[in-house]
Amino acid sequence: MQNMLRFLFLLTILLSFSLPSRAQLLNDPVSLKNVQNTLDKIYNYEFDEAGVYMNQIEKKYPNHPVSHILDSFILFWKYLPIKDNPVKSKEYFQKLELCLESINKKFGKNSTDPEAVFYTMVARGYMAMLYNYRGEMVNAAGEGKKAYNAFTEGMKLISKNPEFYFTSGMYNYYIEVYPEEHPIVKPLLIFFKKGNKALGLKQIDNATKVGTITRAESCFYLAHLYLKYESRPEKAAFYTEKLVNWYPHNPVFRMKNAESLLLAGKYENAAKDLAVLRKINTGFYPAAWRTFQGILEEKGENNDAAAQHEYLLALKTPHDDQYTKEYHALAYAGLARISARAGNRQKAKDYYKKCLEKAEYRAVIKEAKSFK
């Protein structure tokens, strides 16, 4: 559900920048470049620099909805995970409400102008994602559902705009894999257009090459798909290494790169990212780098004692359900392997049982269930 809602949110922001429209900003190459530069600076945690480009947009298009959207995007990344910061969460919602108000002022209430519709969906997409992170699933589903119609329109525009490789690819992949993971939703999808996982992966890969606004998200999502569903960490690493090269100051991208490299067995390369991550002792990052250090000790150094120490410390460190939950599963799996090698099969079974309570990656689930 979380991935699908975030996907719908990303779709809405894509549509707001990509669809043909009569609006001035969308036909203004200089301002669109400023939007892209703003996004690049935000991804790289250069928030002050992002503000410089945003000021240029605001100066040319005062109180334009996109300014409030970009303001909220800064808050999302700067205070990630924003759901844990009540003050900033409130400010985040205020920015989105300002966006909706500016739409009403610019286009009128309930306007059917394409730009008005799509910027409204952007704001509601952001709201859906935060509702989801806060566990308010009814509100999240209600907001996310409103993005679907625009998404289907986007599928018709792939030949006109390369950004739609991302959204079309995501649909083709998720519409097939989601019911595999959650059979209960199959009856609800009977009227949806069928997908194609192989085609979906190919389309998202195309977006990493020809997309502009969707380039980074395409890489991030492909890495996620290859880690969680396809069990091909070497493919994930191909895309996460791109993200780290583009945005070296983004700790989330570096975290995913370290994970991908470790699971792909590229321990020496992973150690470089791990050294950077170990300097971050706040938020959910310690749970990540302690798990990664455990994997490095266990599989890269063959040092079970050191690995066990790191895994146990990782499990004492709180995780975030959105970003680091799987790392607790990886830590439990590591402790299970160590216990099995030590001849304590019952303890290994107990650890694998705890692993399954957290695990979402197919490879990790398969490992835990196959242990007898």
Sequence and secondary structure as in RCSB ss.txt:
>XXXX:A:sequence
MQNMLRFLFLLTILLSFSLPSRAQLLNDPVSLKNVQNTLDKIYNYEFDEAGVYMNQIEKKYPNHPVSHILDSFIL
FWKYLPIKDNPVKSKEYFQKLELCLESINKKFGKNSTDPEAVFYTMVARGYMAMLYNYRGEMVNAAGEGKKAYNA
FTEGMKLISKNPEFYFTSGMYNYYIEVYPEEHPIVKPLLIFFKKGNKALGLKQIDNATKVGTITRAESCFYLAHL
YLKYESRPEKAAFYTEKLVNWYPHNPVFRMKNAESLLLAGKYENAAKDLAVLRKINTGFYPAAWRTFQGILEEKG
ENNDAAAQHEYLLALKTPHDDQYTKEYHALAYAGLARISARAGNRQKAKDYYKKCLEKAEYRAVIKEAKSFK
>XXXX:A:secstr
 HHHHHHHHHHHHHHHHHS  S TGGG HHHHHHHHHHHHHHHTT HHHHHHHHHHHHHHSTT HHHHHHHHHHH
HHHTSSGGG HHHHHHHHHHHHHHHHHHHHHH TT   HHHHHHHHHHHHHHHHHHHHTT HHHHHHHHHTTHHH
HHHHHTTTTT TTHHHHHHHHHHHHHHHHHH GGGGGGGTTS    HHHHHHHHHHHHHH STTHHHHHHHHHHH
HHHTS  HHHHHHHHHHHHHH TT HHHHHHHHHHHHHTT HHHHHHHHHHHTT  STTHHHHHHHHHHHIIIII
S  HHHHHHHHHHHHTS   TTTTHHHHHHHHHHHHHHHHHTT HHHHHHHHHHHHHH  SHHHHHHHHH  
